[in-house]
């Protein structure tokens, strides 16, 4: 039986052109019942695709037709079936974000890369950080803070000087964004099963927003973050170019 491939693409011209060429060559199966979903775009579109197909058991194979392609494979119209059959699979568990707003309203979101808190006004944020219900840092004055998965550790986390985590590591990175007090606080590595909670201090004077993979919530009072093992995103990579190799390589450039 031939491989049933479902294609999707970002709205960028280069991605749409690739979509047209690939569907002419390989056909296009509906996502429901497909053996594999091929996403054409950049990392942002890949994250959108993974979230959108969360309940679809088919793995997702990305090809880079965007600006950034850390989660993507190199684009080629040739030999796609053979590449898919030889691809290596990585399983990613997202973070779940539960936000309590200053109004008392509750919002939720999922993040494959990271959940971040950022100041939403001219003054620095003041955050209290607890892990599994125990206060670990009574006051962090900063531009923000984030919790990153291994898959997301090379994204915003790395830009904020957080550590790159091996893909198989059962840990999360807790990283401050431009910390002012404590000035030398370098963040923490936490067990994957830990729940990280942020309490926004002086929320009226120092407003904070929270974001889970571009799903933003404003007027935040509290944010509770934990890994969600019940959700497993299957992502395919060309042999020798999987996430583990990319994470190692990124540390030597």
N, C-alpha and C positions, 0 to 999 in steps of 0.2 A: 504494500500500500504506500502510495506517495505521501510525502510529508505535507500536512495541511498547515499552511502558513497564513497568518493574518497580519497585514501591514497597517501601520498607522504612522502619521507624519505630522510634524509641526507645520505651522502656516508659512514658514520661511520658504522663499522661492526655491532655494537649493534642496530643501527637504521635499517639497512637492514635486520637483523634477525627478528626484530619486524615486519617489513613490510611483510615479507614472512608469518609469523604466522597469522597476522591479515587478510591478504587477503585470506588465505586458509579458515579462519573461517567465514568471513563476505562478501567475494567477493570484487570486486574493480570496482567502476563505474568511467566513464570518468568525469573529473572535470566540463566540460560543461554539465549542467543539473543535477549535483549532489545536494543533499539536504544539505550536509555538507562535508567539507574537513578536514581530520585528518592528521596533520603534526607530524612526528616523528623525534625528534632531540633535539637540545637545543634552547636557545633564538635566537641565530644568524640565525639558519635555519627557525625559526618561522618568524622572520622579513623578510627574503628572500621570504618566502611563501606568506606573506601578501602583499608585494610589487608585486610579480608575479601575484597574483590573484586579484589585485586591482579592476578590472572591473567585476569580478565574484560576483554575489549577494550572493553566499553561504557563511555562516559563517565558520570560521576556529577554530578547536578544536585541541590544541597541547597536545601531550603526551611526557614526558621527556625521551629522549634517548640520551641526550648530557651531557655537563658539567654543564651549568647553565640553570635553568628552571623557572625563575620568571614568564614568560608568559605561562608556560606549566602546564598541569595537571599530576598527578601521573600516571605512566604507569601500565596498567594491560590489559591482553588479554581478561579478562572475563567481561561480562555485559556491553559491550561498547554501544550497542543500548540504553539500559536503562539510562546510564550515559548521552548520547547525548540528549535524550528526556527530561531529568531533568536539563540540563545545564542552567546556567545563562549567559546572553549576556552582553558584554561591547562594546560600540561603540567608536572607536578611530579615531580622526581626525589628520592627519599628519601635519608636518610643510613643507612648500615649501621653498627651498633655491634657490636664484638667485645670481649667482656669476659673477662679472666682473673681468676678469683677467688683469694683467698688460699689456698684449698685446692688450687689448680691446675686446677680445673674451668673449662671454657670455655663461655660463653653468648653468644648472638647475638640481635640485634633490629634492627628497622627503625624509622625515625622520619621522619615527614613534616615535623614542626615543628622539633624539636630533640632532641639527646642532652644530658642534663645529669648532672653529678656533684654530689652533695650530701653534706655531713657527716652521719653517722648516729650521732653521739654528742655529748657535751657540749662537746668541744674542737673548735677549728677544724681544717679539713682542711689537709694539706700536700700540694701537687701539683707534680710536675715535668712541664713541657709540652714536647713535641717536635713538630716539623713536618717531615714527610718524613724522619724518622730523625735530624734534627739538633735537639739541645736548644736551645730558644729562651728558656725561663725555668726556671732551675734550681730555684727554690722559690717557689710561690705559696701564701701562707697566707690562707685564705678560708673562707666558708661553702660555696662550691662554684664550679663553672664550667660553661659550656655551649657547644655548637656549634650554631648555628641556620642553617636554610635561609632564603632570601628569603621563602618562604611563611610560615615560622614566626617571622620577625623581629619581628612585632608582638605576639607572645605573651609567653612567659616572658622571652625575650631583651630585649624593650622594657621590661618591668617591672624588669629588672636594669640598666637604663640602657644597653643595647646599641643599636646603630644599626638603623634601618629600611632594608632593602635593596630596591631595585627588583626586581620579579619576574623580569626578564630578565637580571639581573646574574649573571655566572659567578663569584660569590664566596660565601664563608661567613663568618658572624660568630662570632668567638671572644670570649666575654664572661665576666668574673668576676662571681661573686655575693658581694657584701659583702667585697671584698678588704681584708685587713689589712696584708699586706706582699707586694709593694711597694704602699704605700698609694695611690699615684697611678696605678697601672697601669690603663689604660682599655680593655684588650682589643686585638683585632687583626682586620683583614679579610684573609682568605686566599683564594687561588685555589680554585675549586670542585673542582679535581682533587687538592688537597692531602690528605694523610693526617695527622690530628691524633692524637697519642698522649698520654695522661695516665698517669703513674706515681704511685701513692699512696705517699707517704713516711710511715713510722711507722704502717702500716696497723693494727697491733694496738691501738695507743694512740689513734689517730685514725681510726676506721672511716669508710668512705665507701660510699655506694650510687650506682648508675648507673641512669638511666631513659631509655628511648626511647619517647616517646608513651605513657606510663603502664605500659610493660613494665619493671618494676623488678628490679634485681639487687643483692643485698647482698654485703658482705665483698669489696669490689673491691680488686684489686692493680694491674691495668692496664686501660685502656680505649683502643681504637683505633677511630677514626671516619673515614669517608670517604663521599663522595657515591656513589650507586649508579646510574650512567647506564643500566644494563640494565633498570631498572624505571621505568616512566613512568605516573603517575597522570593521567588526563584528567578535568579538573574544568570544569564549565560555569557561566557567569555571564550574567546579563541584560546586554544591550548598555549600555555606559556605566557599568556597576557591577562590572567585572571586578577581578581582583586588582591590576593595575597602578594603576587609579584609586583603589582602596581604600588601597593603600600610600602613595600620594601624599597623599590626603586625611587620612590618620591623622596626618601630620606637621604639620598646620595646625589642630589642635583643641586 
